């Protein structure tokens, strides 16, 4: 059944979160269509987009978004945006003497941003323009549909891997003037004035930073008819973890009863890292995990690292992706594809699930940390069926960890949400002729939901399970990186025949994705490992500078104790909150 639009406000806190968020918004923008003749899609875009109008009368659709980053992180992007820019007004200048203007040359734009500028000026991009080798468009001269159709038509394989320095280098959408907040106390580049420690971030949410955030929040909240909550993307490994803990605490205090779904983001690697910086990263991740979980409806770490400790295992590998884990442009694209599916339940046009219901089904008995898994892309053969695809994965589930949290080997899971999107034009059930014997039990089922539920329950026989299946795929328009293996065809399905050696791989324009959110024993093991990692050394001796900027030693020890008790909570499958300290000590 159709649901009223339940608006969501997004907050992106930190540079890597803005990398992931930019890819995520580009994916949403690629699916936007306001053609009155077109059939309504599966996704209700107005949940995360707001409608406005420029001074010239052009209708705009901008994200309901607040993005925070540091000084020097925007490059070609203007903080106030350019969508509602009335132009330069010189009428107020009354000085009639001579003027000398000093203007610094702006950073050079990559080919993608240059093409967006051309579209903005109303130029039509010819095929030749795209096979010869942004600032986001500002005039509003072209509609979203026109920009999308041109970019999708030519499908230029932009190679931005060497030119992306910051997230605005591949941003393809308009931002509202109230979206971006720049924290001027700290620098994005260089060694001086860096936001490196949790306590630095905690101390930031006061004065001008707090006033700006409250002003932006009030603007977006007051124009919502039915605000269901907030999705927060927050960097875990630097001082933004501390800022995020204070931001989510403020949201919890000011907007009680709304959903607060927090995604903690961490890149595989940091440039110019050192052993001391790696230690800081682990400490920030540890404190951020417990504090963000305390103040959120649920907290889910998202990373392709092999772990959040100082010595993680190898980055996550996917059978049909050839991504470079060291490139933030690549790893953030993988996580954005997963996040596009993970956030589907509360963004659907029909049969959507409110944020609070999603959180309540997973964060049972105080277990507010959940783990994410994803099959990117979902390994479905072109022209095949869902039973065929799942039957080929009988020994193990098709997804890979997206939270540095391995799959539980004992099948213990307290709750799970699984989402499959992008099976468009593929068969969900077997097409066996009457009288033929089904090769597997999955081939005898009569609905896609039954097929998927039966498959997952073979691994988690007793776990509560919720499913959502959406036929439309994630649309991959430029500048999404082409990082798929040659086994993947243009629609994201596996090909039975590989291209001839030396021939160019097809441009992948969409992708089927399967994800899972889980609360289970594996999360408890992950939390325990995080606790053991930071408890193995004396922070006052090894990293006294971390505490010199806050938190106090007593607060730090209390946070570690909360983390230890939270990890114990996942070992109790009797439905209770957690066991007594004496029982826990006996287990040790």
C-alpha positions as CSV (number, residue, x, y, z in Angstrom):
1,X,0.0,0.0,0.0
2,X,1.1,3.6,-0.6
3,X,2.6,5.5,2.3
4,X,2.7,9.3,3.1
5,X,6.0,10.9,2.5
6,X,8.0,10.5,5.7
7,X,10.9,12.9,5.4
8,X,14.5,12.1,6.4
9,X,17.3,14.6,7.0
10,X,20.8,13.5,6.3
11,X,23.9,14.6,8.1
12,X,27.4,13.9,6.8
13,X,30.1,14.6,9.3
14,X,33.7,14.3,8.0
15,X,35.6,14.0,4.7
16,X,35.2,10.3,4.1
17,X,31.6,10.4,5.0
18,X,31.2,13.1,2.4
19,X,33.0,10.9,-0.1
20,X,30.4,8.1,0.6
21,X,27.6,10.6,0.7
22,X,28.5,12.2,-2.6
23,X,28.4,8.8,-4.4
24,X,25.1,8.0,-2.6
25,X,23.5,11.3,-3.6
26,X,24.8,10.8,-7.2
27,X,23.0,7.4,-7.2
28,X,19.8,9.0,-6.0
29,X,20.1,11.8,-8.6
30,X,20.5,9.2,-11.3
31,X,17.1,7.8,-10.5
32,X,15.3,11.1,-10.2
33,X,12.5,11.7,-12.8
34,X,9.8,14.3,-12.7
35,X,8.3,13.5,-16.1
36,X,4.5,13.5,-15.4
37,X,4.1,10.9,-18.1
38,X,6.5,8.4,-16.6
39,X,5.4,5.7,-14.2
40,X,6.2,6.2,-10.6
41,X,9.3,4.4,-9.5
42,X,9.9,2.2,-6.5
43,X,11.8,4.9,-4.5
44,X,10.0,7.9,-3.1
45,X,12.7,10.5,-3.8
46,X,10.9,13.2,-1.7
47,X,11.8,11.3,1.4
48,X,15.4,12.7,1.1
49,X,15.0,15.5,-1.5
50,X,13.3,18.8,-1.1
51,X,11.6,20.9,-3.8
52,X,12.5,24.6,-4.2
53,X,12.5,27.3,-6.7
54,X,15.3,29.6,-8.0
55,X,14.8,33.4,-8.3
56,X,14.5,32.7,-12.0
57,X,11.5,30.4,-11.4
58,X,13.3,27.1,-12.1
59,X,12.1,24.2,-9.9
60,X,14.9,22.6,-8.0
61,X,15.3,19.3,-6.1
62,X,18.1,19.5,-3.6
63,X,19.1,17.0,-0.8
64,X,17.7,17.6,2.6
65,X,21.3,17.5,3.8
66,X,23.7,19.1,6.3
67,X,27.4,18.3,5.3
68,X,30.2,19.3,7.7
69,X,33.9,19.3,6.7
70,X,37.1,21.2,7.4
71,X,38.8,24.3,5.9
72,X,40.2,23.5,2.5
73,X,38.0,20.5,1.7
74,X,35.8,22.1,-1.0
75,X,38.2,23.1,-3.8
76,X,35.9,24.2,-6.7
77,X,32.7,24.0,-4.7
78,X,31.3,27.2,-3.2
79,X,30.1,26.8,0.4
80,X,26.9,28.7,-0.3
81,X,26.3,26.8,-3.6
82,X,25.3,28.6,-6.7
83,X,21.8,27.4,-7.3
84,X,20.1,30.5,-5.8
85,X,23.0,33.0,-6.7
86,X,21.4,36.2,-8.0
87,X,24.6,37.2,-9.7
88,X,27.2,39.8,-8.8
89,X,25.6,43.1,-7.8
90,X,27.9,46.1,-8.1
91,X,25.2,48.7,-7.5
92,X,26.2,49.0,-3.8
93,X,29.8,50.1,-4.7
94,X,30.0,53.9,-4.1
95,X,33.8,54.4,-4.1
96,X,34.6,56.4,-7.3
97,X,38.4,56.1,-6.9
98,X,40.7,53.6,-8.5
99,X,40.3,49.9,-7.6
100,X,42.8,47.1,-7.7
101,X,41.5,43.6,-7.5
102,X,43.6,40.6,-6.6
103,X,42.0,37.3,-7.6
104,X,43.5,33.9,-6.9
105,X,43.3,31.4,-9.7
106,X,40.7,28.7,-8.9
107,X,41.7,25.0,-8.8
108,X,41.5,23.4,-12.2
109,X,38.4,21.3,-12.9
110,X,38.5,17.7,-14.0
111,X,36.8,16.7,-17.3
112,X,33.6,15.7,-15.6
113,X,33.1,19.1,-13.9
114,X,33.9,20.8,-17.1
115,X,31.2,18.8,-18.9
116,X,28.7,19.7,-16.2
117,X,29.5,23.4,-16.7
118,X,28.8,22.9,-20.4
119,X,25.5,21.4,-19.7
120,X,24.8,24.2,-17.3
121,X,25.4,26.7,-20.1
122,X,22.8,24.9,-22.2
123,X,25.3,23.2,-24.5
124,X,24.4,19.8,-25.9
125,X,27.1,17.3,-25.5
126,X,27.8,15.4,-28.7
127,X,29.0,11.8,-28.8
128,X,32.3,13.0,-30.2
129,X,32.8,15.1,-27.0
130,X,32.7,12.0,-24.9
131,X,35.1,9.7,-26.8
132,X,37.9,12.2,-27.2
133,X,39.7,11.4,-24.3
134,X,32.4,20.5,-11.3
135,X,31.4,22.5,-10.2
136,X,27.8,21.4,-10.3
137,X,25.6,23.2,-12.8
138,X,24.4,26.6,-11.5
139,X,22.0,28.3,-13.8
140,X,19.2,25.8,-13.6
141,X,18.9,26.0,-17.4
142,X,18.6,22.2,-17.7
143,X,16.2,20.0,-15.9
144,X,17.3,17.0,-13.9
145,X,15.8,14.7,-16.5
146,X,17.8,16.5,-19.3
147,X,21.1,16.2,-17.4
148,X,20.5,12.6,-16.5
149,X,19.5,11.6,-20.1
150,X,22.5,13.2,-21.6
151,X,25.0,11.7,-19.2
152,X,23.3,8.3,-19.5
153,X,23.1,8.5,-23.3
154,X,26.8,9.1,-23.9
155,X,28.1,7.1,-20.8
156,X,31.5,8.6,-21.0
157,X,34.0,6.5,-19.1
158,X,35.4,9.3,-17.0
159,X,38.8,8.3,-15.5
160,X,38.8,10.4,-12.4
161,X,41.0,8.2,-10.2
162,X,44.0,10.5,-10.7
163,X,42.1,13.8,-10.4
164,X,39.7,13.3,-7.4
165,X,41.3,15.1,-4.4
166,X,38.1,15.9,-2.5
167,X,34.5,14.8,-2.6
168,X,33.3,17.9,-4.5
169,X,35.4,16.7,-7.5
170,X,32.7,14.2,-8.4
171,X,29.6,15.8,-7.1
172,X,26.9,16.0,-9.8
173,X,24.0,17.6,-7.9
174,X,22.9,21.0,-6.7
175,X,23.3,21.7,-3.0
176,X,21.0,24.0,-1.0
177,X,22.8,27.1,0.4
178,X,22.1,25.8,4.0
179,X,23.8,22.5,3.3
180,X,27.5,23.0,3.8
181,X,29.2,23.9,7.1
182,X,33.0,24.5,7.1
183,X,34.8,24.2,10.4
184,X,37.5,26.8,10.1
185,X,39.4,25.9,13.3
186,X,40.9,22.8,11.6
187,X,42.6,22.2,8.3
188,X,41.8,19.4,5.8
189,X,45.4,19.4,4.4
190,X,48.8,19.8,6.0
191,X,50.2,18.8,9.4
192,X,49.1,21.8,11.5
193,X,45.7,22.3,13.1
194,X,44.3,18.8,12.3
195,X,41.1,17.3,13.8
196,X,42.8,14.1,15.0
197,X,41.4,13.3,18.4
198,X,38.0,12.4,19.8
199,X,38.1,15.1,22.4
200,X,38.8,17.8,19.9
201,X,35.6,16.9,18.1
202,X,33.6,16.8,21.3
203,X,34.7,20.3,22.1
204,X,33.7,21.7,18.7
205,X,29.9,21.6,19.2
206,X,29.6,24.9,20.9
207,X,29.7,28.6,19.9
208,X,29.4,29.3,16.1
209,X,29.5,25.6,15.1
210,X,26.6,24.8,17.3
211,X,24.7,27.9,16.2
212,X,25.2,27.1,12.5
213,X,24.1,23.5,13.0
214,X,21.0,24.4,15.0
215,X,20.0,27.0,12.3
216,X,20.4,24.6,9.5
217,X,18.5,21.8,11.4
218,X,15.6,24.1,12.2
219,X,15.3,25.2,8.5
220,X,15.1,21.6,7.2
221,X,12.9,20.3,10.1
222,X,10.3,23.1,10.0
223,X,9.5,22.5,6.3
224,X,8.9,18.7,6.9
225,X,5.3,17.5,7.2
226,X,6.2,14.2,8.8
227,X,9.8,13.9,9.8
228,X,10.6,10.3,10.5
229,X,14.2,10.9,11.5
230,X,17.8,11.4,10.6
231,X,20.4,9.3,8.8
232,X,23.9,10.3,10.1
233,X,27.1,9.4,8.2
234,X,30.0,10.1,10.5
235,X,33.8,9.5,10.2
236,X,34.9,7.1,12.9
237,X,38.7,7.3,12.7
238,X,39.3,11.0,13.4
239,X,38.0,13.8,15.6
240,X,34.6,13.8,13.8
241,X,33.8,10.7,15.9
242,X,33.7,13.0,18.9
243,X,31.8,15.7,17.0
244,X,29.3,13.0,15.8
245,X,28.8,11.8,19.4
246,X,27.7,15.3,20.4
247,X,25.6,15.8,17.3
248,X,23.7,12.6,17.8
249,X,23.3,13.4,21.5
250,X,21.7,16.7,20.6
251,X,19.4,15.0,18.1
252,X,18.4,12.6,20.7
253,X,17.6,15.3,23.2
254,X,15.9,17.7,20.7
255,X,14.0,15.3,18.5
256,X,13.1,12.4,20.8
257,X,10.9,9.7,19.2
258,X,12.5,10.3,15.8
259,X,14.7,7.6,14.3
260,X,18.5,8.3,14.4
261,X,20.3,5.7,12.2
262,X,24.0,6.3,12.4
263,X,26.5,4.8,9.9
264,X,30.2,5.0,11.1
265,X,32.5,5.3,8.1
266,X,36.2,4.4,8.0
267,X,38.4,4.2,4.9
268,X,40.7,1.3,4.3
269,X,43.8,3.5,4.7
270,X,44.8,7.1,5.5
271,X,47.4,9.1,3.5
272,X,50.6,9.8,5.3
273,X,49.7,7.6,8.3
274,X,52.1,6.8,11.1
275,X,52.0,4.3,14.0
276,X,50.9,7.1,16.4
277,X,48.1,8.2,13.9
278,X,47.0,4.6,13.6
279,X,46.7,4.4,17.4
280,X,44.6,7.5,17.3
281,X,42.4,6.0,14.6
282,X,41.8,3.0,16.8
283,X,41.0,5.0,19.9
284,X,38.6,7.3,17.9
285,X,36.8,4.2,16.5
286,X,36.5,2.7,19.9
287,X,35.1,5.8,21.7
288,X,33.0,6.7,18.6
289,X,31.4,3.2,18.5
290,X,30.2,3.3,22.1
291,X,29.1,7.0,22.2
292,X,27.4,6.9,18.8
293,X,25.5,3.7,19.7
294,X,24.4,5.3,23.0
295,X,22.8,8.3,21.2
296,X,21.4,6.5,18.1
297,X,18.5,4.2,17.4
298,X,21.1,1.9,16.0
299,X,24.8,2.2,15.0
300,X,26.4,0.4,12.1
301,X,30.1,0.7,11.2
302,X,30.7,0.7,7.4
303,X,34.2,0.0,6.2
304,X,36.1,-2.2,3.8
305,X,39.0,-2.6,6.2
306,X,39.8,-6.0,7.5
307,X,39.4,-4.7,11.1
308,X,39.3,-1.4,13.1
309,X,42.4,-2.3,15.1
310,X,46.0,-1.1,14.5
311,X,46.9,-4.1,12.4
312,X,43.8,-5.1,10.3
313,X,43.8,-8.0,7.9
314,X,43.6,-7.5,4.2
315,X,40.9,-5.2,2.7
316,X,37.6,-6.8,1.7
317,X,37.5,-8.5,-1.7
318,X,34.5,-9.0,-3.9
319,X,34.4,-11.6,-6.6
320,X,33.2,-9.3,-9.4
321,X,34.9,-6.0,-8.5
322,X,38.3,-4.7,-9.4
323,X,38.4,-1.8,-7.0
324,X,41.5,-0.1,-5.5
325,X,41.1,-0.2,-1.7
326,X,43.6,2.6,-1.3
327,X,41.5,5.0,-3.4
328,X,38.8,6.8,-1.3
329,X,37.0,7.4,-4.7
330,X,36.7,3.6,-5.1
331,X,36.1,2.3,-1.6
332,X,33.5,5.0,-1.0
333,X,31.7,4.0,-4.2
334,X,31.4,0.4,-3.0
335,X,30.0,1.5,0.4
336,X,27.6,3.9,-1.3
337,X,26.2,1.1,-3.4
338,X,25.6,-0.9,-0.3
339,X,24.1,2.0,1.6
340,X,21.7,2.6,-1.3
341,X,20.2,-0.9,-0.6
342,X,20.6,-0.7,3.2
343,X,18.5,2.5,3.4
344,X,15.8,1.2,1.1
345,X,13.3,0.1,3.7
346,X,12.3,3.6,4.8
347,X,12.6,5.2,1.3
348,X,10.1,3.0,-0.6
349,X,7.0,4.5,-2.3
350,X,5.0,1.4,-1.3
351,X,5.2,-0.7,1.8
352,X,8.0,1.3,3.3
353,X,9.1,0.7,6.9
354,X,9.6,3.7,9.2
355,X,13.1,4.2,10.7
356,X,11.9,3.4,14.2
357,X,10.5,0.1,13.1
358,X,13.7,-0.9,11.3
359,X,15.7,0.0,14.4
360,X,13.4,-1.6,16.9
361,X,13.5,-4.9,15.0
362,X,17.3,-5.0,15.2
363,X,18.3,-3.1,18.4
364,X,16.6,-5.6,20.8
365,X,17.6,-5.8,24.5
366,X,20.1,-3.0,24.2
367,X,22.0,-4.4,21.2
368,X,22.3,-1.1,19.3
369,X,25.3,-2.0,17.3
370,X,24.5,-3.9,14.1
371,X,26.7,-5.3,11.3
372,X,26.2,-4.9,7.5
373,X,27.0,-7.4,4.7
374,X,26.7,-6.9,1.0
375,X,26.9,-8.8,-2.4
376,X,28.1,-6.1,-4.8
377,X,27.0,-6.9,-7.4
378,X,24.6,-9.7,-6.6
379,X,25.9,-12.7,-8.6
380,X,22.9,-13.3,-10.9
381,X,23.4,-14.7,-14.4
382,X,21.9,-12.7,-17.2
383,X,18.7,-14.6,-18.2
384,X,18.9,-16.8,-15.1
385,X,16.7,-17.1,-12.1
386,X,16.9,-16.3,-8.4
387,X,16.9,-20.0,-7.4
388,X,19.8,-20.6,-9.9
389,X,21.8,-17.7,-8.4
390,X,21.3,-18.8,-4.8
391,X,21.8,-22.5,-5.5
392,X,25.2,-21.6,-6.8
393,X,26.1,-20.2,-3.3
394,X,25.0,-23.2,-1.2
395,X,28.3,-23.4,0.8
396,X,28.3,-19.8,1.9
397,X,26.2,-16.7,1.6
398,X,27.0,-14.4,-1.4
399,X,27.6,-11.3,0.7
400,X,30.9,-10.0,2.2
401,X,31.4,-8.2,5.5
402,X,31.0,-4.4,5.3
403,X,31.6,-3.8,9.0
404,X,34.9,-5.6,9.6
405,X,32.6,-8.2,11.3
406,X,32.8,-11.8,10.0
407,X,29.8,-13.9,9.4
408,X,28.8,-15.8,12.6
409,X,29.9,-19.4,12.3
410,X,27.2,-20.7,14.8
411,X,24.2,-19.2,13.0
412,X,23.3,-17.2,16.0
413,X,21.4,-14.1,14.9
414,X,19.0,-12.0,17.0
415,X,17.5,-10.2,14.1
416,X,18.1,-9.6,10.4
417,X,17.0,-7.3,7.5
418,X,17.8,-8.5,4.1
419,X,17.3,-6.4,0.9
420,X,17.6,-7.5,-2.7
421,X,17.3,-4.8,-5.4
422,X,17.9,-4.9,-9.1
423,X,16.4,-8.2,-10.3
424,X,14.6,-6.3,-13.0
425,X,13.7,-8.5,-16.0
426,X,15.1,-11.6,-14.3
427,X,13.0,-14.5,-13.1
428,X,12.4,-14.9,-9.4
429,X,11.2,-18.5,-9.5
430,X,12.2,-21.5,-11.6
431,X,10.6,-22.0,-15.0
432,X,10.7,-25.8,-14.9
433,X,8.3,-27.6,-17.3
434,X,5.5,-29.5,-15.6
435,X,6.7,-32.9,-14.4
436,X,10.4,-32.0,-14.2
437,X,12.1,-32.7,-10.9
438,X,13.4,-29.5,-9.2
439,X,17.2,-29.6,-9.0
440,X,17.0,-28.0,-5.5
441,X,14.2,-27.2,-3.0
442,X,14.5,-23.5,-4.0
443,X,13.4,-24.4,-7.5
444,X,10.1,-25.7,-6.2
445,X,9.0,-22.5,-4.5
446,X,6.4,-20.2,-6.0
447,X,7.5,-16.6,-5.0
448,X,10.7,-14.7,-4.9
449,X,10.2,-13.8,-1.2
450,X,9.8,-17.5,-0.4
451,X,13.0,-18.4,-2.4
452,X,15.1,-15.7,-0.6
453,X,13.7,-16.4,2.8
454,X,14.2,-20.2,2.5
455,X,17.8,-19.7,1.4
456,X,18.7,-17.3,4.3
457,X,16.9,-19.5,6.9
458,X,19.1,-22.4,5.8
459,X,22.0,-20.5,7.4
460,X,20.0,-18.8,10.2
461,X,17.2,-21.3,11.1
462,X,15.9,-19.6,14.2
463,X,16.6,-15.9,13.6
464,X,13.8,-13.4,13.0
465,X,14.0,-12.3,9.4
466,X,12.6,-9.4,7.4
467,X,12.9,-9.1,3.7
468,X,12.5,-6.4,1.1
469,X,12.8,-7.0,-2.6
470,X,12.8,-4.1,-5.1
471,X,13.0,-4.7,-8.9
472,X,14.8,-1.5,-9.9
473,X,18.6,-1.5,-9.7
474,X,21.0,1.1,-8.6
475,X,21.6,3.3,-11.7
476,X,25.3,3.9,-12.3
477,X,25.7,7.1,-14.4
478,X,28.9,9.1,-14.7
479,X,31.1,9.7,-12.8
480,X,30.6,6.4,-10.9
481,X,33.9,4.5,-11.3
482,X,33.9,1.6,-13.7
483,X,35.5,-1.0,-11.4
484,X,33.6,-4.1,-12.4
485,X,35.3,-7.3,-13.7
486,X,34.8,-8.4,-17.3
487,X,32.4,-11.1,-16.1
488,X,29.8,-8.3,-15.4
489,X,27.6,-7.2,-18.3
490,X,26.1,-3.8,-19.0
491,X,23.0,-4.3,-16.6
492,X,25.2,-5.7,-13.8
493,X,24.4,-9.3,-14.4
494,X,27.0,-12.0,-14.9
495,X,27.7,-12.9,-18.5
496,X,27.9,-16.5,-19.7
497,X,30.5,-15.5,-22.3
498,X,33.5,-13.3,-21.4
499,X,34.6,-10.6,-23.8
500,X,37.4,-11.5,-26.1
501,X,40.9,-10.7,-24.6
502,X,41.8,-7.1,-25.4
503,X,38.3,-6.0,-26.1
504,X,36.9,-3.2,-23.9
505,X,34.8,-4.2,-21.0
506,X,31.1,-3.1,-21.3
507,X,30.1,0.1,-19.5
508,X,28.0,-1.1,-16.5
509,X,25.0,1.2,-16.2
510,X,23.2,-0.5,-13.3
511,X,23.9,-3.0,-10.6
512,X,21.8,-5.6,-8.6
513,X,22.8,-5.5,-4.9
514,X,21.9,-7.7,-2.0
515,X,22.6,-6.5,1.6
516,X,21.9,-7.7,5.1
517,X,21.8,-5.9,8.5
518,X,22.3,-8.2,11.4
519,X,22.4,-8.2,15.2
520,X,24.1,-11.4,16.3
521,X,26.9,-13.0,18.2
522,X,29.5,-11.9,15.6
523,X,28.9,-8.3,16.7
524,X,29.7,-9.2,20.3
525,X,33.0,-10.8,19.2
526,X,33.9,-7.7,17.1
527,X,33.2,-5.4,20.1
528,X,35.3,-7.7,22.4
529,X,38.2,-7.5,20.0
530,X,37.9,-3.7,19.9
531,X,37.9,-3.6,23.7
532,X,40.9,-5.9,24.0
533,X,42.8,-3.8,21.4
534,X,42.6,-0.6,23.5
535,X,42.9,-2.4,26.8
536,X,46.3,-3.9,25.9
537,X,48.3,-0.7,26.6
538,X,48.3,2.2,29.1
539,X,47.0,5.2,27.3
540,X,48.5,7.6,29.8
541,X,52.0,6.3,28.9
542,X,51.6,5.5,25.1
543,X,49.3,8.4,24.0
544,X,49.0,11.1,26.7
545,X,48.4,13.7,24.0
546,X,45.1,12.0,23.1
547,X,43.8,12.5,26.7
548,X,45.2,16.1,26.9
549,X,42.5,17.2,24.5
550,X,39.7,15.2,26.3
551,X,38.1,13.1,27.4
552,X,39.1,12.8,31.1
553,X,40.7,9.5,32.1
554,X,37.6,8.6,34.2
555,X,35.3,9.2,31.2
556,X,37.7,7.1,29.0
557,X,37.6,4.2,31.5
558,X,33.9,4.4,31.8
559,X,33.5,4.2,28.0
560,X,35.7,1.1,27.9
561,X,33.6,-0.5,30.6
562,X,30.4,0.3,28.6
563,X,32.0,-1.3,25.6
564,X,32.9,-4.5,27.5
565,X,29.3,-4.8,28.9
566,X,27.8,-4.1,25.5
567,X,29.9,-7.0,24.0
568,X,28.6,-9.2,26.7
569,X,25.0,-8.3,25.8
570,X,25.4,-10.1,22.5
571,X,26.4,-13.4,24.3
572,X,23.0,-13.5,26.1
573,X,20.5,-15.2,23.8
574,X,17.9,-15.6,26.6
575,X,16.3,-12.3,25.8
576,X,17.7,-10.5,28.9
577,X,19.7,-7.3,28.8
578,X,22.9,-8.7,30.1
579,X,24.3,-10.8,32.9
580,X,25.7,-9.6,36.2
581,X,29.4,-8.7,36.6
582,X,30.1,-11.7,38.7
583,X,28.8,-14.0,36.0
584,X,30.8,-12.2,33.4
585,X,33.9,-12.5,35.5
586,X,33.3,-16.2,36.0
587,X,33.3,-16.7,32.2
588,X,36.7,-15.0,32.0
